[in-house]
């Protein structure tokens, strides 16, 4: 496509530049801006009319004037150079090496906009991914091709949990085909160092590709970071037939960047100031994950977001819940007890769990054991609340057993070390050990044959 150049810059407002008297310009086309002093900046087209183009700048607009500025439209969108050499590398939000290594020699260049998977061509997620975390593997199982977000809050250990999942996640029996694509948006320099050093020390870096956008990087880079990661994942999964787990942290920072750019464009705000198209924008990211019929590879997605004020009804977790297949919720009061990871299993949910567990995948008793553990824990929490009001002395013998179960469930099943990788078999055995607290007649959600076989 022919490169077009203009000097007809009319207005500069924040990160936006308006160019007049243009023609043949495309939406999301890349732009190169040359200043009067010879400096070069980059941007992309946000809006196009018959004679004007609104350009969004990638770098800060400091010292950027109108006089003598040349704008060159490059005739292409933002692209990522891809090859198998992406694995084991660290990049910024534009796909440029951040680890001091050489540039990627591309096998091909892919537009980062991508496209959601056609529902007709989707294959149903039904293969178990082991994270080594009991509260996920045992009660909210992750399946290959699933979208399972983690809802956290400020100060909760979602960063440590994300790193642990990267270190431990595996497709059972297919470790050689498994890889991780990790994208972080708006994180601090210390957090970026934590991820890189953690993955290098554990050996996880050999199977991981990192895209890191720091808090002081341009806002527009935050918008491109998850799309860079998913473009990389699509190449590794569908071209190289790998099973890819994508972790995006923190989607709240991404949404805040989207709100900031929307305000700069003077768009009419929606709920809590976020743009009205927040749902559509999030869906354009989340729906790129999944499995495709007749293709071996897959993309499994874990977006992590910190809920402002721990509010599940906030637009970001609310809309994310509509698009994805469940959620893992980190609870502040559980964290305050010293429990890691502080996963509240009652409101957490994996809608695709049933298809990913059972004989030949995890174990035959998994579903029924999960139901029984859930029921006993829920009963124990009800009795715990009752004891706070009326006193423990008023509880009957059976109530005390359920209360003991709830305490030991949190201590032995949910809680585990940050470097503790529990096989799913061990997770299930811990569950059966806990059920010894509850008398057999109370276990109405598991078959007698499973009780005789596993509760020993």
C-alpha positions in Angstrom: 0.0 0.0 0.0 1.2 3.5 -0.9 2.6 5.6 2.1 0.8 9.0 2.3 2.4 12.0 4.0 0.7 15.2 5.2 1.6 18.5 7.0 -2.0 19.6 7.6 -2.1 19.1 11.4 -5.0 21.3 12.7 -5.2 20.5 16.4 -3.4 18.6 19.2 -5.4 17.8 22.4 -3.7 15.5 24.9 -2.8 12.2 23.2 -5.0 13.1 20.1 -4.0 14.8 16.9 -6.4 16.0 14.2 -5.1 16.0 10.6 -7.1 17.7 7.8 -7.4 17.2 4.0 -6.6 13.5 4.0 -7.9 10.8 1.7 -7.7 7.0 1.5 -6.9 6.6 5.2 -8.0 3.4 7.0 -9.2 2.9 10.6 -6.4 1.7 13.0 -3.7 2.5 10.3 -0.3 3.1 11.7 1.1 6.6 11.7 4.6 8.0 11.9 5.0 11.6 13.1 8.1 13.6 12.4 8.7 16.7 14.5 10.3 19.9 13.3 13.4 19.0 15.4 13.7 15.6 13.6 12.3 13.5 16.4 9.9 10.7 15.4 6.7 9.6 17.2 4.1 7.0 16.4 0.4 6.7 16.5 -2.7 5.0 15.0 -5.9 6.2 13.3 -8.8 6.3 15.7 -11.5 7.9 13.5 -11.7 8.8 9.8 -14.1 11.1 7.9 -14.1 12.1 4.3 -11.4 14.7 4.8 -10.0 14.3 8.4 -8.3 11.7 10.5 -8.0 11.6 14.3 -4.7 10.0 15.4 -4.0 8.6 18.8 -0.3 9.1 19.8 1.6 6.2 21.3 4.2 8.3 23.1 3.6 11.3 25.3 2.7 14.5 23.5 5.3 16.6 25.5 7.1 19.2 23.3 4.9 18.1 20.3 3.8 21.1 18.3 1.8 21.7 15.2 4.2 23.8 13.2 6.5 21.9 10.9 5.1 18.5 11.9 4.9 15.8 9.2 2.4 12.9 9.4 3.1 9.8 7.5 0.3 7.1 7.1 2.0 3.7 6.7 -0.9 1.8 5.2 -0.9 -1.1 7.8 -2.1 -1.8 11.3 0.0 -2.7 14.4 1.7 -6.0 13.8 3.7 -8.6 15.8 6.7 -10.4 14.4 6.2 -14.1 15.2 8.4 -17.2 15.2 9.1 -20.0 17.7 11.8 -17.8 19.1 9.1 -15.8 21.0 9.2 -18.5 23.7 11.5 -17.7 26.6 11.6 -14.0 25.8 10.5 -10.8 27.5 8.9 -8.0 25.4 7.2 -4.6 26.0 3.6 -3.8 25.1 4.6 -3.1 21.5 6.4 -6.5 21.1 9.9 -5.0 21.3 12.5 -7.0 23.2 12.8 -5.9 26.8 15.4 -8.5 27.9 18.3 -7.2 26.0 18.1 -10.0 23.4 18.0 -9.7 19.6 15.0 -8.8 17.6 12.8 -11.6 16.5 13.5 -12.8 12.9 9.9 -13.2 11.8 8.4 -16.2 10.3 5.4 -14.0 9.6 3.9 -10.7 10.7 0.4 -10.8 12.2 -2.0 -7.9 12.8 -2.6 -7.8 16.6 -6.4 -7.0 16.2 -7.0 -10.6 15.4 -10.6 -11.9 15.4 -12.8 -13.9 17.8 -13.2 -17.6 17.1 -16.3 -18.4 15.0 -18.7 -20.2 17.4 -19.4 -22.8 14.6 -15.8 -23.8 14.6 -15.3 -23.9 18.3 -14.5 -27.2 20.0 -15.9 -27.8 23.5 -13.3 -27.4 26.3 -13.1 -30.8 28.0 -9.5 -31.5 28.9 -8.2 -30.9 32.4 -5.4 -28.4 33.1 -3.6 -29.0 36.4 -2.6 -25.8 38.2 -1.3 -27.6 41.4 -3.7 -25.4 43.5 -6.3 -27.4 45.4 -9.0 -24.8 45.5 -8.9 -24.5 41.7 -8.1 -28.1 40.7 -10.5 -29.7 43.2 -13.5 -27.4 43.2 -13.2 -25.0 40.2 -11.4 -27.0 37.6 -9.8 -25.3 34.6 -10.3 -26.9 31.2 -8.2 -26.5 28.1 -9.8 -23.8 26.0 -11.7 -22.2 28.9 -11.9 -18.5 30.0 -11.7 -18.5 33.8 -11.0 -15.1 35.4 -9.6 -14.4 38.9 -11.4 -11.5 40.7 -9.1 -10.0 43.3 -8.7 -6.8 45.3 -6.1 -4.2 46.1 -3.5 -5.8 48.4 -4.6 -9.4 47.8 -1.9 -11.8 46.5 -3.1 -12.1 42.9 0.4 -11.4 41.7 1.9 -14.3 43.7 -1.0 -16.5 42.6 -0.5 -15.6 38.9 3.2 -16.5 39.2 2.4 -19.8 40.9 0.0 -20.8 38.1 2.7 -20.0 35.5 5.2 -22.2 37.4 2.9 -25.1 38.0 0.3 -25.3 35.2 0.4 -28.3 32.9 -1.7 -30.4 30.6 -1.4 -33.9 32.1 0.6 -36.2 29.8 1.3 -33.4 27.3 3.9 -31.3 29.1 6.2 -31.0 26.1 3.4 -29.2 24.1 2.5 -26.7 26.9 3.4 -23.0 27.0 2.5 -19.8 28.8 1.9 -16.4 27.4 2.0 -13.8 30.2 0.9 -10.2 29.8 1.0 -7.6 32.5 -0.5 -4.1 32.1 0.2 -1.1 34.3 2.5 -2.9 36.8 5.3 -1.4 38.8 9.0 -1.9 38.0 9.3 -4.0 41.2 6.4 -6.3 40.1 8.0 -6.7 36.6 11.3 -7.7 38.2 9.4 -10.1 40.5 7.8 -11.9 37.6 11.0 -12.2 35.5 13.2 -13.3 38.3 10.6 -15.7 39.6 10.1 -17.4 36.3 13.9 -17.6 35.6 14.6 -19.1 39.1 11.9 -21.7 38.7 12.8 -22.7 35.1 9.3 -21.6 33.9 10.9 -19.0 31.6 11.8 -21.8 29.2 8.1 -22.2 28.3 6.9 -18.6 28.9 6.6 -15.5 26.7 6.2 -12.3 28.7 4.7 -8.9 27.5 5.3 -6.3 30.2 3.7 -2.8 30.2 4.9 -0.7 33.2 2.8 1.9 35.0 4.9 4.8 33.5 4.6 3.5 29.9 2.2 5.3 27.6 -1.5 4.5 28.1 -2.0 3.5 24.5 0.7 0.7 25.0 -1.6 -0.7 27.7 -4.3 -1.1 25.1 -2.1 -3.1 22.8 -0.4 -5.4 25.4 -3.2 -8.0 25.8 -3.7 -8.1 22.0 0.1 -8.6 21.5 -0.1 -11.5 23.9 -3.1 -13.1 22.3 -1.6 -12.7 18.8 1.5 -14.6 20.1 -0.8 -17.2 21.7 -2.8 -17.7 18.4 0.4 -18.3 16.5 1.9 -20.8 19.0 -1.5 -22.6 19.4 -2.9 -22.8 15.9 0.3 -22.7 13.8 2.6 -24.6 16.1 0.0 -26.9 17.7 0.9 -26.0 21.3 -1.5 -25.8 24.3 -1.2 -22.2 25.5 -2.3 -20.7 28.8 -2.6 -16.9 28.6 -2.6 -14.9 31.8 -3.6 -11.2 31.6 -2.9 -9.1 34.7 -4.4 -6.6 35.6 -7.5 -6.1 33.4 -8.6 -3.2 35.7 -5.5 -1.2 34.5 -6.5 -2.0 30.9 -10.0 -0.8 31.5 -8.8 2.4 33.2 -6.6 3.1 30.2 -9.6 2.6 27.9 -11.6 5.1 30.1 -8.8 7.6 29.9 -8.6 7.5 26.1 -12.4 7.6 25.9 -12.4 10.8 28.0 -9.7 12.3 25.7 -11.9 11.7 22.7 -14.8 13.4 24.6 -17.1 10.4 24.2 -20.3 10.1 26.2 -19.4 8.0 29.3 -21.3 4.9 30.4 -21.3 3.3 33.9 -18.9 4.9 36.3 -17.3 6.9 33.5 -16.2 3.8 31.4 -17.0 3.9 27.7 -20.3 2.4 26.6 -18.4 -0.1 24.5 -16.4 -1.6 27.4 -18.3 -4.9 27.1 -17.6 -5.2 23.4 -14.0 -4.3 23.9 -13.4 -6.9 26.6 -15.3 -9.5 24.5 -12.9 -8.8 21.6 -10.1 -9.9 23.9 -11.6 -12.8 25.8 -13.3 -14.4 22.8 -10.0 -15.0 21.1 -9.4 -17.9 23.5 -10.7 -21.4 23.0 -10.2 -24.5 20.9 -10.9 -24.9 17.1 -12.2 -28.1 15.6 -9.7 -30.2 13.8 -6.7 -28.2 15.3 -4.5 -29.7 18.0 -3.6 -26.5 19.7 -5.7 -24.4 22.2 -5.7 -21.1 24.1 -6.9 -21.2 27.7 -7.3 -17.7 29.3 -7.0 -16.5 32.9 -7.7 -12.8 33.1 -6.9 -11.4 36.5 -8.5 -8.2 37.7 -8.5 -6.2 40.9 -12.1 -5.2 41.9 -12.2 -1.5 43.0 -13.5 -1.5 46.6 -13.8 -5.3 46.4 -17.1 -4.7 44.5 -18.2 -7.6 42.4 -20.9 -5.4 40.8 -18.3 -2.9 39.4 -18.5 -2.8 35.6 -15.2 -4.5 35.0 -15.8 -7.8 37.0 -19.5 -7.6 36.1 -19.0 -7.5 32.4 -16.1 -10.0 32.6 -18.4 -12.5 34.3 -20.9 -12.3 31.5 -18.3 -13.1 28.8 -16.3 -15.8 30.6 -17.1 -19.2 31.9 -17.0 -18.7 35.7 -14.7 -16.9 38.1 -12.3 -17.5 40.9 -12.8 -15.0 43.8 -10.1 -13.9 46.3 -11.6 -12.8 49.6 -10.1 -10.3 51.9 -11.4 -11.8 55.2 -9.8 -15.1 54.2 -6.5 -13.4 53.4 -6.6 -11.7 56.8 -6.6 -15.1 58.4 -3.2 -15.8 56.9 -4.6 -18.3 54.3 -2.9 -18.4 50.9 -4.3 -18.5 48.3 -7.4 -16.7 49.9 -9.9 -18.2 47.4 -13.5 -18.2 48.5 -14.8 -21.4 47.0 -18.5 -20.7 47.6 -19.0 -17.8 45.1 -16.3 -19.1 42.8 -17.4 -21.2 39.8 -16.1 -23.0 36.8 -19.0 -23.6 34.4 -17.1 -26.1 32.3 -15.8 -28.2 35.2 -18.1 -31.2 34.6 -16.6 -31.9 31.2 -13.0 -31.7 32.3 -13.0 -34.1 35.2 -13.9 -37.8 35.9 -12.4 -41.1 35.1 -9.5 -40.9 32.6 -9.1 -37.2 33.2 -8.8 -36.6 36.9 -10.5 -39.4 38.9 -13.9 -41.0 39.0 -14.9 -39.6 42.3 -14.0 -36.0 41.5 -17.4 -34.5 40.8 -19.2 -36.1 43.7 -16.4 -35.3 46.1 -16.4 -31.7 45.0 -20.1 -31.4 45.6 -19.8 -32.9 49.1 -16.9 -30.7 50.1 -18.8 -27.7 48.9 -22.0 -28.6 50.8 -20.1 -29.4 54.0 -18.1 -26.1 53.9 -21.3 -24.1 53.2 -23.0 -25.8 56.2 -19.9 -25.1 58.3 -19.9 -21.4 57.4 -23.6 -21.1 58.3 -22.9 -22.6 61.7 -19.8 -20.3 62.2 -22.0 -17.3 61.7 -24.6 -18.7 64.1 -21.9 -19.3 66.7 -20.8 -15.7 66.5 -24.3 -14.6 67.4 -25.4 -17.2 69.9 -22.1 -18.5 71.2 -20.3 -21.9 70.6 -21.7 -23.3 73.8 -25.2 -23.4 72.2 -24.0 -25.7 69.3 -24.9 -29.4 69.2 -22.4 -32.2 68.5 -23.1 -32.3 64.8 -22.9 -28.5 64.4 -19.5 -28.7 66.1 -18.3 -31.2 63.6 -19.4 -29.0 60.7 -17.6 -26.0 62.3 -14.5 -28.1 62.7 -14.8 -29.2 59.1 -14.9 -25.5 57.9 -11.9 -24.6 59.9 -9.8 -27.6 58.7 -11.0 -27.2 55.2 -9.6 -23.7 55.0 -6.4 -24.7 56.8 -5.6 -28.0 55.0 -7.4 -27.8 51.6 -7.6 -24.2 50.6 -4.3 -23.1 52.2 -1.1 -24.2 50.7 2.5 -22.8 50.2 3.3 -20.5 47.3 5.8 -23.1 46.0 3.6 -26.1 46.8 2.6 -27.9 43.6 -0.2 -30.4 44.6 -1.0 -33.2 42.1 -4.8 -33.5 41.6 -4.7 -36.9 43.2 -3.3 -35.4 46.4 -5.9 -32.7 46.3 -8.7 -35.3 46.2 -7.1 -37.4 48.9 -7.0 -34.3 51.2 -10.7 -33.8 50.5 -11.5 -37.4 51.5 -9.4 -37.1 54.7 -11.4 -34.0 55.7 -14.7 -35.9 55.1 -13.7 -38.3 58.0 -14.9 -35.5 60.3 -18.4 -35.8 59.1 -20.4 -39.0 59.9 -21.2 -41.3 56.9 -25.0 -40.8 57.1 -24.4 -37.1 56.5 -22.5 -37.7 53.2 -25.5 -37.7 50.8 -23.7 -36.4 47.7 -21.2 -39.2 47.3 -21.9 -42.8 46.5 -21.3 -45.5 49.2 -18.8 -47.2 46.9 -16.6 -44.1 46.7 -16.8 -43.7 50.5 -15.6 -47.3 51.0 -12.9 -46.9 48.4 -11.4 -43.5 49.1 -12.3 -42.5 52.7 -9.8 -44.7 54.4 
